[in-house]
Amino acid sequence: MQMFIAELRQRYGADAVSTRMMGTETLVKVAGVPVPHRSNVMTDVLIVLASNFRTNGGRPPVYVKPGTTQPNGRPGRNVNPALVHGESWLGMSWQFDWSAGLPAWTLVEGAVRRFSINDD
């Protein structure tokens, strides 16, 4: 897990990545992530890591900051408010390739790509 967090800090900067333990989960917040193909549009990303996330075979849950929209100003299909350990975020149904062996930033950028297109 420390390597995963270190990869994010290397990519986005140490000040942009913060962590917090909630029971057995580690919440990793990455602030100021650029949305691809959208000049000057950024969002925050929250990743919820279980202690065994590298071996359980699934993609960790990823959320974005409320108010993040597509280029048309709409939230997009299957983007819904979510409460994560008392904080408001947006959850989404968005398919993208990710496996535990890929760099950590591919998880973040795979999620924010959702907001680079119009789909509704």
URJO-V721840 format. One record per backbone hydrogen bond with DSSP energy under -0.5 kcal/mol. CO is the residue of the C=O (numbers start at 1). NH is the residue of the N-H. If there is no record, write none. Layout:
((CO | NH) (CO | NH))
This chain:
((1 | 5) (2 | 6) (3 | 7) (4 | 8) (5 | 9) (6 | 10) (7 | 11) (8 | 12) (9 | 13) (13 | 16) (13 | 17) (14 | 17) (16 | 18) (16 | 31) (18 | 29) (20 | 27) (22 | 25) (24 | 51) (25 | 22) (25 | 27) (26 | 28) (26 | 49) (27 | 20) (27 | 29) (28 | 47) (29 | 18) (29 | 31) (30 | 45) (32 | 34) (33 | 43) (34 | 36) (35 | 38) (38 | 41) (40 | 42) (41 | 35) (43 | 33) (44 | 65) (45 | 30) (46 | 63) (47 | 28) (47 | 49) (48 | 50) (48 | 61) (49 | 26) (50 | 53) (52 | 55) (52 | 56) (61 | 48) (63 | 46) (64 | 90) (65 | 68) (70 | 73) (74 | 70) (76 | 79) (78 | 80) (78 | 93) (80 | 91) (82 | 84) (82 | 89) (83 | 85) (84 | 87) (87 | 84) (89 | 82) (89 | 91) (90 | 64) (91 | 80) (92 | 94) (99 | 102) (103 | 106) (103 | 107) (104 | 107) (104 | 108) (105 | 109) (106 | 110) (107 | 111) (108 | 112) (109 | 113) (111 | 114) (112 | 115) (113 | 116) (114 | 117) (117 | 119))
